[in-house]
Amino acid sequence: MTYQLPSLEGAIATFFANGNTCFQGHEHATNKLYIWHKVHVQQLSYHDRNLLLPQTLHAIPPLSMNPYGRYDSVIISIHPQHEWPRSGLAGHSVSQLHIIFCPLCSDLFLAYVKHFNIVPQSSPTNVSPATGMHMLKWAVGGNGQHVGEVIPFTHIHSPAHLVPNFRHVAHSHLTSLSSYELSNDFWLNKYFSKEFYYALSLT
């Protein structure tokens, strides 16, 4: 089983080099990893702060029956002073979860994610006037590859539901399995659940 993530080793090295942890021996952190294909996350209700039912996140690499894998989209925190769901997207971003792991000699749970950028809109809320939703694009580096990084798993707060935006012509090889990998533009579907709607609409 292969994750096809050539940038993972460098991303792990960058994570430790940036002083995110005092874990010793991080230069060998990529040699052996514990890996999970799915995890459950639980969040608080927007209004009364009660615990909601757990939701499952998947990070399944390409397999023979699904050559594109299954990678769920998530809301991650980028500024600790902002709290999900009360802050909405302020201090948060949208990413695609690619691998959930823990270095063998550590109790540090990490995730490798690939980022999306929000496409600016003319409205003050930065959402499309037609759909009421944020439009996203893959974040792409100077080398043309998707921008990814390693983050603490605790920075992941919620599943996110993305809808591919096919524009006038859809990709000729588009299928139900490839719609995310062969699309560049997406809608962040705030109608996915009432709690997600509250977080994105009432902030």
Residue pairs with C-beta under 8 A, 6 or more apart in sequence:
1 61
1 63
2 61
2 62
3 61
3 98
3 99
4 61
4 62
5 98
5 99
5 112
5 148
7 145
7 148
8 30
8 99
8 112
8 150
9 30
11 112
11 148
11 149
11 150
12 26
12 29
12 30
12 103
12 110
12 150
13 26
13 27
13 29
13 30
14 149
14 150
15 21
15 110
15 149
15 150
15 151
16 23
16 26
16 29
20 152
21 108
23 29
23 103
23 106
23 108
25 105
26 103
28 105
29 103
29 106
30 103
31 104
32 103
32 104
33 101
33 102
33 103
33 104
34 101
34 102
34 103
34 104
35 99
35 100
35 101
36 59
36 100
36 101
37 58
37 59
37 60
37 100
38 56
38 57
38 58
38 59
38 60
39 56
39 57
39 100
39 153
40 54
40 55
40 56
40 57
41 54
41 55
41 57
41 156
41 157
41 158
41 159
42 51
42 52
42 53
42 54
42 55
43 51
43 52
43 55
43 84
43 85
43 157
43 158
43 195
44 50
44 51
44 52
44 85
45 51
45 52
45 195
46 85
46 86
46 195
46 198
46 199
46 202
47 198
52 195
55 158
55 159
57 72
57 74
57 97
57 100
57 156
57 159
58 70
58 71
58 72
58 97
59 70
59 71
59 72
59 97
59 98
59 99
59 100
59 111
60 66
60 69
60 70
60 71
61 69
61 99
62 68
62 69
63 69
66 177
67 177
68 177
68 178
68 180
68 181
71 96
71 97
71 98
71 180
72 96
72 97
72 159
73 94
73 95
73 96
73 97
73 116
73 159
73 160
73 161
73 162
74 94
74 95
74 96
74 97
74 113
74 156
74 157
74 158
74 159
74 160
75 84
75 89
75 92
75 93
75 94
75 156
75 157
75 158
75 159
75 160
76 92
76 93
76 94
76 95
76 113
76 151
76 155
76 156
76 157
77 84
77 91
77 92
77 155
77 157
78 91
78 92
78 93
78 155
79 91
79 92
80 91
81 91
82 90
82 91
82 92
84 92
84 157
84 158
84 199
85 157
85 158
85 195
85 196
85 198
85 199
86 199
86 203
87 203
88 199
88 200
88 202
88 203
89 118
89 134
89 200
89 203
90 203
92 157
93 115
93 116
94 115
94 116
94 118
94 136
94 160
94 162
94 188
95 113
95 114
95 115
95 116
96 113
96 114
96 115
96 116
96 180
97 111
97 113
97 156
98 111
98 112
98 113
98 114
98 148
99 111
99 112
100 109
100 110
100 111
100 153
101 109
101 110
101 111
101 112
102 108
102 109
102 110
103 110
108 152
109 152
109 153
109 154
110 150
110 151
110 152
110 153
111 150
111 151
111 152
111 153
111 155
111 156
112 148
112 149
112 150
113 148
113 149
113 151
114 138
114 139
114 146
114 147
114 148
115 138
115 139
115 146
115 147
115 148
115 149
116 136
116 137
116 138
116 139
116 162
116 186
117 136
117 137
117 138
117 139
118 126
118 134
118 135
118 136
119 134
119 135
119 136
119 137
119 185
120 126
121 127
121 128
121 129
121 134
121 135
122 129
123 129
126 134
127 133
127 134
128 134
128 135
128 187
131 187
132 190
133 187
133 188
133 189
133 190
133 191
134 187
134 188
134 190
134 200
135 165
135 185
135 186
135 187
135 188
136 162
136 185
136 186
136 187
136 188
137 184
137 185
137 186
138 146
138 184
139 146
139 147
140 146
140 147
141 147
158 196
158 199
159 192
160 188
160 192
160 196
161 188
161 189
161 192
161 196
162 180
162 186
162 187
162 188
162 189
163 186
163 187
163 189
164 179
164 180
164 183
164 185
164 186
165 183
165 185
165 186
165 187
166 174
166 183
167 185
171 178
171 182
171 183
173 182
174 182
174 183
180 186
188 200
189 196
190 196
190 197
190 200
190 201
191 197
